[in-house]
Amino acid sequence: MNDPSDSLHSPQRKVPWGFREVLLLSTPTALALLSGTIVRFVDGWMVSRVASYQFSAQFVAGLTSFVIEALAVGTLGVVGAFVSQSVGEGKRRRCGRYAWAGLHLSWLYALLMLPLILLARPILGLFEHGPATHALQAMYFRYMMFSLMLTVPARAIEQFFIGIHKPGVIYIAATVANLFNIGANYCLIFGKFGLPRLELQGAAIGSCISWALQLAILLSVFLSRRFHRLYGTRVGRTLRWRLIGQIVRLGLPVGARLSNAMLCWNIFANGFVGRFGPAHLAGNGVAMRYGLVAILPIVGMSMAVTALVGRYIGAGRPDLARRRTHTAMIVGAAYLAVISSATVVFRKPMVVFFARQATAARSNPGESPPTGAVAPTEEDLADPDDIIRIGSWLLLLLLAVQWFDTANILYIGALRGAGDTRRPMIVAMSLAWLLEVGGGAMMVALLPQWEGGGPYLAAIFYLLCTSVYLAWRFESGKWRKIDIFNRRKSQPTDGATAAAPEA
């Protein structure tokens, strides 16, 4: 690849768009994320063959657990910024130390969140769904809280590989783990090859095992002789509170914003849309599963933008950082245009793919549930025709959400790479509670005849306002003055804070 960094310190040279560079870095990352999402998609399809209320329970519990995980995921996202800026400055040995600081922080966070296992039933009880749905939600949530010991450390190591521009490692690890997950879930959900039929619990167990496999692969590559020689990946195993403090200082606003966004979306999806009955809950669950498959490549592109912006700022070329962000916007819009066209044409068959499984499940009432399972009631069960009708038009509303969310995700990635995280957090969190939650509650109260469409319109307006603000924030160029290593306030004491030219 023709690397623009060969002449990074020649500002007079015409700034290239760098489409190839953006695609080469973002594609493996997007594929890794998409690989995991497709497995969750297949996982949900398997569960939908059991019953629609189990499918809904998995969706609600998974979304609720990610509110907790998102705080760590967002915070650790800045590890890539520290690593990429270190690469841009030519200080590769500093990269391993920041990766280890992220690992230590992730394990500390996972330990702190473990007590939430005991609060699963009251937390999920806030949504007031049917008794069988609630029992399964609590069970699945407990497994997800336990799995934080595996998923959160993996996010820290992934940021290291993104920061050094080696996303292919992430893709390979995700692919191997996800292929294993499909087989394990098939056997445990349906009780194949002599294993017990565990249904939704089997999906949870299979996922935990696959996440352990993915973390093991990432760590084995990270600690390999080659990467230790280049990036010092074996020398940072002792706790370095100063580096952890730098990650928390810069990353906590990002994590708080992401966790708050997921909390508000959880209230929106399960509290506002889900309150209109099990058909709305299941139909929205189907729509959002497709929406997640569509939006995660944009998330992968955002991670690439973070690494590129950090690299070029570290090399003293903010003009290239700005241009790469604009390139990602163009690529993201072209991608979403293709996805939107396909969704508009095939939206009904897409929902039928899940809903027809519920029909098959309800036609075999004689099949006994696993031991200890709560029998479903009318509050849990939904008519498949209603799921298809509701899910089809919610998919269209979700498309509008994704257009504005794409701009948000990419601008947030660029600002994160530059270290501009606090002000965007404050504005985004304020708008989420005011417009998405407050506006959604108002639509439910004043226009209940619009059903789930009312809250969706409030969410669209919230994302429109947020995207306008983030676009202004980035294009104003305030991020050019930020020094993420805090070198202006302290003298360097070791290689992790060695002085370097400021962007």
Secondary structure as a PSIPRED ss2 file (coil, helix, strand):
# PSIPRED VFORMAT (PSIPRED V4.0)

   1 M C   1.000  0.000  0.000
   2 N C   1.000  0.000  0.000
   3 D C   1.000  0.000  0.000
   4 P H   0.000  1.000  0.000
   5 S H   0.000  1.000  0.000
   6 D H   0.000  1.000  0.000
   7 S H   0.000  1.000  0.000
   8 L C   1.000  0.000  0.000
   9 H C   1.000  0.000  0.000
  10 S C   1.000  0.000  0.000
  11 P C   1.000  0.000  0.000
  12 Q C   1.000  0.000  0.000
  13 R C   1.000  0.000  0.000
  14 K C   1.000  0.000  0.000
  15 V C   1.000  0.000  0.000
  16 P C   1.000  0.000  0.000
  17 W C   1.000  0.000  0.000
  18 G C   1.000  0.000  0.000
  19 F H   0.000  1.000  0.000
  20 R H   0.000  1.000  0.000
  21 E H   0.000  1.000  0.000
  22 V H   0.000  1.000  0.000
  23 L H   0.000  1.000  0.000
  24 L H   0.000  1.000  0.000
  25 L H   0.000  1.000  0.000
  26 S H   0.000  1.000  0.000
  27 T H   0.000  1.000  0.000
  28 P H   0.000  1.000  0.000
  29 T H   0.000  1.000  0.000
  30 A H   0.000  1.000  0.000
  31 L H   0.000  1.000  0.000
  32 A H   0.000  1.000  0.000
  33 L H   0.000  1.000  0.000
  34 L H   0.000  1.000  0.000
  35 S H   0.000  1.000  0.000
  36 G H   0.000  1.000  0.000
  37 T H   0.000  1.000  0.000
  38 I H   0.000  1.000  0.000
  39 V H   0.000  1.000  0.000
  40 R H   0.000  1.000  0.000
  41 F H   0.000  1.000  0.000
  42 V H   0.000  1.000  0.000
  43 D H   0.000  1.000  0.000
  44 G H   0.000  1.000  0.000
  45 W H   0.000  1.000  0.000
  46 M H   0.000  1.000  0.000
  47 V H   0.000  1.000  0.000
  48 S H   0.000  1.000  0.000
  49 R C   1.000  0.000  0.000
  50 V C   1.000  0.000  0.000
  51 A C   1.000  0.000  0.000
  52 S H   0.000  1.000  0.000
  53 Y H   0.000  1.000  0.000
  54 Q H   0.000  1.000  0.000
  55 F H   0.000  1.000  0.000
  56 S H   0.000  1.000  0.000
  57 A H   0.000  1.000  0.000
  58 Q H   0.000  1.000  0.000
  59 F H   0.000  1.000  0.000
  60 V H   0.000  1.000  0.000
  61 A H   0.000  1.000  0.000
  62 G H   0.000  1.000  0.000
  63 L H   0.000  1.000  0.000
  64 T H   0.000  1.000  0.000
  65 S H   0.000  1.000  0.000
  66 F H   0.000  1.000  0.000
  67 V H   0.000  1.000  0.000
  68 I H   0.000  1.000  0.000
  69 E H   0.000  1.000  0.000
  70 A H   0.000  1.000  0.000
  71 L H   0.000  1.000  0.000
  72 A H   0.000  1.000  0.000
  73 V H   0.000  1.000  0.000
  74 G H   0.000  1.000  0.000
  75 T H   0.000  1.000  0.000
  76 L H   0.000  1.000  0.000
  77 G C   1.000  0.000  0.000
  78 V C   1.000  0.000  0.000
  79 V H   0.000  1.000  0.000
  80 G H   0.000  1.000  0.000
  81 A H   0.000  1.000  0.000
  82 F H   0.000  1.000  0.000
  83 V H   0.000  1.000  0.000
  84 S H   0.000  1.000  0.000
  85 Q H   0.000  1.000  0.000
  86 S H   0.000  1.000  0.000
  87 V H   0.000  1.000  0.000
  88 G H   0.000  1.000  0.000
  89 E C   1.000  0.000  0.000
  90 G C   1.000  0.000  0.000
  91 K C   1.000  0.000  0.000
  92 R C   1.000  0.000  0.000
  93 R H   0.000  1.000  0.000
  94 R H   0.000  1.000  0.000
  95 C H   0.000  1.000  0.000
  96 G H   0.000  1.000  0.000
  97 R H   0.000  1.000  0.000
  98 Y H   0.000  1.000  0.000
  99 A H   0.000  1.000  0.000
 100 W H   0.000  1.000  0.000
 101 A H   0.000  1.000  0.000
 102 G H   0.000  1.000  0.000
 103 L H   0.000  1.000  0.000
 104 H H   0.000  1.000  0.000
 105 L H   0.000  1.000  0.000
 106 S H   0.000  1.000  0.000
 107 W H   0.000  1.000  0.000
 108 L H   0.000  1.000  0.000
 109 Y H   0.000  1.000  0.000
 110 A H   0.000  1.000  0.000
 111 L H   0.000  1.000  0.000
 112 L H   0.000  1.000  0.000
 113 M H   0.000  1.000  0.000
 114 L H   0.000  1.000  0.000
 115 P H   0.000  1.000  0.000
 116 L H   0.000  1.000  0.000
 117 I H   0.000  1.000  0.000
 118 L H   0.000  1.000  0.000
 119 L H   0.000  1.000  0.000
 120 A H   0.000  1.000  0.000
 121 R H   0.000  1.000  0.000
 122 P H   0.000  1.000  0.000
 123 I H   0.000  1.000  0.000
 124 L H   0.000  1.000  0.000
 125 G H   0.000  1.000  0.000
 126 L H   0.000  1.000  0.000
 127 F H   0.000  1.000  0.000
 128 E C   1.000  0.000  0.000
 129 H C   1.000  0.000  0.000
 130 G C   1.000  0.000  0.000
 131 P H   0.000  1.000  0.000
 132 A H   0.000  1.000  0.000
 133 T H   0.000  1.000  0.000
 134 H H   0.000  1.000  0.000
 135 A H   0.000  1.000  0.000
 136 L H   0.000  1.000  0.000
 137 Q H   0.000  1.000  0.000
 138 A H   0.000  1.000  0.000
 139 M H   0.000  1.000  0.000
 140 Y H   0.000  1.000  0.000
 141 F H   0.000  1.000  0.000
 142 R H   0.000  1.000  0.000
 143 Y H   0.000  1.000  0.000
 144 M H   0.000  1.000  0.000
 145 M H   0.000  1.000  0.000
 146 F H   0.000  1.000  0.000
 147 S C   1.000  0.000  0.000
 148 L H   0.000  1.000  0.000
 149 M H   0.000  1.000  0.000
 150 L H   0.000  1.000  0.000
 151 T H   0.000  1.000  0.000
 152 V H   0.000  1.000  0.000
 153 P H   0.000  1.000  0.000
 154 A H   0.000  1.000  0.000
 155 R H   0.000  1.000  0.000
 156 A H   0.000  1.000  0.000
 157 I H   0.000  1.000  0.000
 158 E H   0.000  1.000  0.000
 159 Q H   0.000  1.000  0.000
 160 F H   0.000  1.000  0.000
 161 F H   0.000  1.000  0.000
 162 I H   0.000  1.000  0.000
 163 G H   0.000  1.000  0.000
 164 I C   1.000  0.000  0.000
 165 H C   1.000  0.000  0.000
 166 K C   1.000  0.000  0.000
 167 P C   1.000  0.000  0.000
 168 G H   0.000  1.000  0.000
 169 V H   0.000  1.000  0.000
 170 I H   0.000  1.000  0.000
 171 Y H   0.000  1.000  0.000
 172 I H   0.000  1.000  0.000
 173 A H   0.000  1.000  0.000
 174 A H   0.000  1.000  0.000
 175 T H   0.000  1.000  0.000
 176 V H   0.000  1.000  0.000
 177 A H   0.000  1.000  0.000
 178 N H   0.000  1.000  0.000
 179 L H   0.000  1.000  0.000
 180 F H   0.000  1.000  0.000
 181 N H   0.000  1.000  0.000
 182 I H   0.000  1.000  0.000
 183 G H   0.000  1.000  0.000
 184 A H   0.000  1.000  0.000
 185 N H   0.000  1.000  0.000
 186 Y H   0.000  1.000  0.000
 187 C H   0.000  1.000  0.000
 188 L H   0.000  1.000  0.000
 189 I H   0.000  1.000  0.000
 190 F H   0.000  1.000  0.000
 191 G C   1.000  0.000  0.000
 192 K C   1.000  0.000  0.000
 193 F C   1.000  0.000  0.000
 194 G C   1.000  0.000  0.000
 195 L C   1.000  0.000  0.000
 196 P C   1.000  0.000  0.000
 197 R C   1.000  0.000  0.000
 198 L C   1.000  0.000  0.000
 199 E C   1.000  0.000  0.000
 200 L H   0.000  1.000  0.000
 201 Q H   0.000  1.000  0.000
 202 G H   0.000  1.000  0.000
 203 A H   0.000  1.000  0.000
 204 A H   0.000  1.000  0.000
 205 I H   0.000  1.000  0.000
 206 G H   0.000  1.000  0.000
 207 S H   0.000  1.000  0.000
 208 C H   0.000  1.000  0.000
 209 I H   0.000  1.000  0.000
 210 S H   0.000  1.000  0.000
 211 W H   0.000  1.000  0.000
 212 A H   0.000  1.000  0.000
 213 L H   0.000  1.000  0.000
 214 Q H   0.000  1.000  0.000
 215 L H   0.000  1.000  0.000
 216 A H   0.000  1.000  0.000
 217 I H   0.000  1.000  0.000
 218 L H   0.000  1.000  0.000
 219 L H   0.000  1.000  0.000
 220 S H   0.000  1.000  0.000
 221 V H   0.000  1.000  0.000
 222 F H   0.000  1.000  0.000
 223 L C   1.000  0.000  0.000
 224 S C   1.000  0.000  0.000
 225 R H   0.000  1.000  0.000
 226 R H   0.000  1.000  0.000
 227 F H   0.000  1.000  0.000
 228 H H   0.000  1.000  0.000
 229 R H   0.000  1.000  0.000
 230 L H   0.000  1.000  0.000
 231 Y H   0.000  1.000  0.000
 232 G C   1.000  0.000  0.000
 233 T C   1.000  0.000  0.000
 234 R C   1.000  0.000  0.000
 235 V C   1.000  0.000  0.000
 236 G C   1.000  0.000  0.000
 237 R C   1.000  0.000  0.000
 238 T C   1.000  0.000  0.000
 239 L C   1.000  0.000  0.000
 240 R C   1.000  0.000  0.000
 241 W H   0.000  1.000  0.000
 242 R H   0.000  1.000  0.000
 243 L H   0.000  1.000  0.000
 244 I H   0.000  1.000  0.000
 245 G H   0.000  1.000  0.000
 246 Q H   0.000  1.000  0.000
 247 I H   0.000  1.000  0.000
 248 V H   0.000  1.000  0.000
 249 R H   0.000  1.000  0.000
 250 L H   0.000  1.000  0.000
 251 G H   0.000  1.000  0.000
 252 L H   0.000  1.000  0.000
 253 P H   0.000  1.000  0.000
 254 V H   0.000  1.000  0.000
 255 G H   0.000  1.000  0.000
 256 A H   0.000  1.000  0.000
 257 R H   0.000  1.000  0.000
 258 L H   0.000  1.000  0.000
 259 S H   0.000  1.000  0.000
 260 N H   0.000  1.000  0.000
 261 A H   0.000  1.000  0.000
 262 M H   0.000  1.000  0.000
 263 L H   0.000  1.000  0.000
 264 C H   0.000  1.000  0.000
 265 W H   0.000  1.000  0.000
 266 N H   0.000  1.000  0.000
 267 I H   0.000  1.000  0.000
 268 F H   0.000  1.000  0.000
 269 A H   0.000  1.000  0.000
 270 N H   0.000  1.000  0.000
 271 G H   0.000  1.000  0.000
 272 F H   0.000  1.000  0.000
 273 V H   0.000  1.000  0.000
 274 G H   0.000  1.000  0.000
 275 R H   0.000  1.000  0.000
 276 F H   0.000  1.000  0.000
 277 G C   1.000  0.000  0.000
 278 P H   0.000  1.000  0.000
 279 A H   0.000  1.000  0.000
 280 H H   0.000  1.000  0.000
 281 L H   0.000  1.000  0.000
 282 A H   0.000  1.000  0.000
 283 G H   0.000  1.000  0.000
 284 N H   0.000  1.000  0.000
 285 G H   0.000  1.000  0.000
 286 V H   0.000  1.000  0.000
 287 A H   0.000  1.000  0.000
 288 M H   0.000  1.000  0.000
 289 R H   0.000  1.000  0.000
 290 Y H   0.000  1.000  0.000
 291 G H   0.000  1.000  0.000
 292 L H   0.000  1.000  0.000
 293 V H   0.000  1.000  0.000
 294 A H   0.000  1.000  0.000
 295 I H   0.000  1.000  0.000
 296 L H   0.000  1.000  0.000
 297 P H   0.000  1.000  0.000
 298 I H   0.000  1.000  0.000
 299 V H   0.000  1.000  0.000
 300 G H   0.000  1.000  0.000
 301 M H   0.000  1.000  0.000
 302 S H   0.000  1.000  0.000
 303 M H   0.000  1.000  0.000
 304 A H   0.000  1.000  0.000
 305 V H   0.000  1.000  0.000
 306 T H   0.000  1.000  0.000
 307 A H   0.000  1.000  0.000
 308 L H   0.000  1.000  0.000
 309 V H   0.000  1.000  0.000
 310 G H   0.000  1.000  0.000
 311 R H   0.000  1.000  0.000
 312 Y H   0.000  1.000  0.000
 313 I H   0.000  1.000  0.000
 314 G H   0.000  1.000  0.000
 315 A C   1.000  0.000  0.000
 316 G C   1.000  0.000  0.000
 317 R C   1.000  0.000  0.000
 318 P H   0.000  1.000  0.000
 319 D H   0.000  1.000  0.000
 320 L H   0.000  1.000  0.000
 321 A H   0.000  1.000  0.000
 322 R H   0.000  1.000  0.000
 323 R H   0.000  1.000  0.000
 324 R H   0.000  1.000  0.000
 325 T H   0.000  1.000  0.000
 326 H H   0.000  1.000  0.000
 327 T H   0.000  1.000  0.000
 328 A H   0.000  1.000  0.000
 329 M H   0.000  1.000  0.000
 330 I H   0.000  1.000  0.000
 331 V H   0.000  1.000  0.000
 332 G H   0.000  1.000  0.000
 333 A H   0.000  1.000  0.000
 334 A H   0.000  1.000  0.000
 335 Y H   0.000  1.000  0.000
 336 L H   0.000  1.000  0.000
 337 A H   0.000  1.000  0.000
 338 V H   0.000  1.000  0.000
 339 I H   0.000  1.000  0.000
 340 S H   0.000  1.000  0.000
 341 S H   0.000  1.000  0.000
 342 A H   0.000  1.000  0.000
 343 T H   0.000  1.000  0.000
 344 V H   0.000  1.000  0.000
 345 V H   0.000  1.000  0.000
 346 F H   0.000  1.000  0.000
 347 R H   0.000  1.000  0.000
 348 K H   0.000  1.000  0.000
 349 P H   0.000  1.000  0.000
 350 M H   0.000  1.000  0.000
 351 V H   0.000  1.000  0.000
 352 V H   0.000  1.000  0.000
 353 F H   0.000  1.000  0.000
 354 F H   0.000  1.000  0.000
 355 A H   0.000  1.000  0.000
 356 R H   0.000  1.000  0.000
 357 Q H   0.000  1.000  0.000
 358 A H   0.000  1.000  0.000
 359 T H   0.000  1.000  0.000
 360 A H   0.000  1.000  0.000
 361 A H   0.000  1.000  0.000
 362 R H   0.000  1.000  0.000
 363 S C   1.000  0.000  0.000
 364 N C   1.000  0.000  0.000
 365 P C   1.000  0.000  0.000
 366 G C   1.000  0.000  0.000
 367 E C   1.000  0.000  0.000
 368 S C   1.000  0.000  0.000
 369 P C   1.000  0.000  0.000
 370 P C   1.000  0.000  0.000
 371 T C   1.000  0.000  0.000
 372 G C   1.000  0.000  0.000
 373 A C   1.000  0.000  0.000
 374 V C   1.000  0.000  0.000
 375 A C   1.000  0.000  0.000
 376 P C   1.000  0.000  0.000
 377 T C   1.000  0.000  0.000
 378 E C   1.000  0.000  0.000
 379 E C   1.000  0.000  0.000
 380 D C   1.000  0.000  0.000
 381 L C   1.000  0.000  0.000
 382 A C   1.000  0.000  0.000
 383 D C   1.000  0.000  0.000
 384 P H   0.000  1.000  0.000
 385 D H   0.000  1.000  0.000
 386 D H   0.000  1.000  0.000
 387 I H   0.000  1.000  0.000
 388 I H   0.000  1.000  0.000
 389 R H   0.000  1.000  0.000
 390 I H   0.000  1.000  0.000
 391 G H   0.000  1.000  0.000
 392 S H   0.000  1.000  0.000
 393 W H   0.000  1.000  0.000
 394 L H   0.000  1.000  0.000
 395 L H   0.000  1.000  0.000
 396 L H   0.000  1.000  0.000
 397 L H   0.000  1.000  0.000
 398 L H   0.000  1.000  0.000
 399 L H   0.000  1.000  0.000
 400 A H   0.000  1.000  0.000
 401 V H   0.000  1.000  0.000
 402 Q H   0.000  1.000  0.000
 403 W H   0.000  1.000  0.000
 404 F H   0.000  1.000  0.000
 405 D H   0.000  1.000  0.000
 406 T H   0.000  1.000  0.000
 407 A H   0.000  1.000  0.000
 408 N H   0.000  1.000  0.000
 409 I H   0.000  1.000  0.000
 410 L H   0.000  1.000  0.000
 411 Y H   0.000  1.000  0.000
 412 I H   0.000  1.000  0.000
 413 G H   0.000  1.000  0.000
 414 A H   0.000  1.000  0.000
 415 L H   0.000  1.000  0.000
 416 R H   0.000  1.000  0.000
 417 G H   0.000  1.000  0.000
 418 A H   0.000  1.000  0.000
 419 G C   1.000  0.000  0.000
 420 D C   1.000  0.000  0.000
 421 T C   1.000  0.000  0.000
 422 R H   0.000  1.000  0.000
 423 R H   0.000  1.000  0.000
 424 P H   0.000  1.000  0.000
 425 M H   0.000  1.000  0.000
 426 I H   0.000  1.000  0.000
 427 V H   0.000  1.000  0.000
 428 A H   0.000  1.000  0.000
 429 M H   0.000  1.000  0.000
 430 S H   0.000  1.000  0.000
 431 L H   0.000  1.000  0.000
 432 A H   0.000  1.000  0.000
 433 W H   0.000  1.000  0.000
 434 L H   0.000  1.000  0.000
 435 L H   0.000  1.000  0.000
 436 E H   0.000  1.000  0.000
 437 V H   0.000  1.000  0.000
 438 G H   0.000  1.000  0.000
 439 G H   0.000  1.000  0.000
 440 G H   0.000  1.000  0.000
 441 A H   0.000  1.000  0.000
 442 M H   0.000  1.000  0.000
 443 M H   0.000  1.000  0.000
 444 V H   0.000  1.000  0.000
 445 A H   0.000  1.000  0.000
 446 L H   0.000  1.000  0.000
 447 L C   1.000  0.000  0.000
 448 P H   0.000  1.000  0.000
 449 Q H   0.000  1.000  0.000
 450 W H   0.000  1.000  0.000
 451 E C   1.000  0.000  0.000
 452 G C   1.000  0.000  0.000
 453 G H   0.000  1.000  0.000
 454 G H   0.000  1.000  0.000
 455 P H   0.000  1.000  0.000
 456 Y H   0.000  1.000  0.000
 457 L H   0.000  1.000  0.000
 458 A H   0.000  1.000  0.000
 459 A H   0.000  1.000  0.000
 460 I H   0.000  1.000  0.000
 461 F H   0.000  1.000  0.000
 462 Y H   0.000  1.000  0.000
 463 L H   0.000  1.000  0.000
 464 L H   0.000  1.000  0.000
 465 C H   0.000  1.000  0.000
 466 T H   0.000  1.000  0.000
 467 S H   0.000  1.000  0.000
 468 V H   0.000  1.000  0.000
 469 Y H   0.000  1.000  0.000
 470 L H   0.000  1.000  0.000
 471 A H   0.000  1.000  0.000
 472 W H   0.000  1.000  0.000
 473 R H   0.000  1.000  0.000
 474 F H   0.000  1.000  0.000
 475 E H   0.000  1.000  0.000
 476 S C   1.000  0.000  0.000
 477 G C   1.000  0.000  0.000
 478 K H   0.000  1.000  0.000
 479 W H   0.000  1.000  0.000
 480 R H   0.000  1.000  0.000
 481 K H   0.000  1.000  0.000
 482 I C   1.000  0.000  0.000
 483 D C   1.000  0.000  0.000
 484 I C   1.000  0.000  0.000
 485 F C   1.000  0.000  0.000
 486 N C   1.000  0.000  0.000
 487 R C   1.000  0.000  0.000
 488 R C   1.000  0.000  0.000
 489 K C   1.000  0.000  0.000
 490 S C   1.000  0.000  0.000
 491 Q C   1.000  0.000  0.000
 492 P C   1.000  0.000  0.000
 493 T C   1.000  0.000  0.000
 494 D C   1.000  0.000  0.000
 495 G H   0.000  1.000  0.000
 496 A H   0.000  1.000  0.000
 497 T H   0.000  1.000  0.000
 498 A C   1.000  0.000  0.000
 499 A C   1.000  0.000  0.000
 500 A C   1.000  0.000  0.000
 501 P C   1.000  0.000  0.000
 502 E C   1.000  0.000  0.000
 503 A C   1.000  0.000  0.000
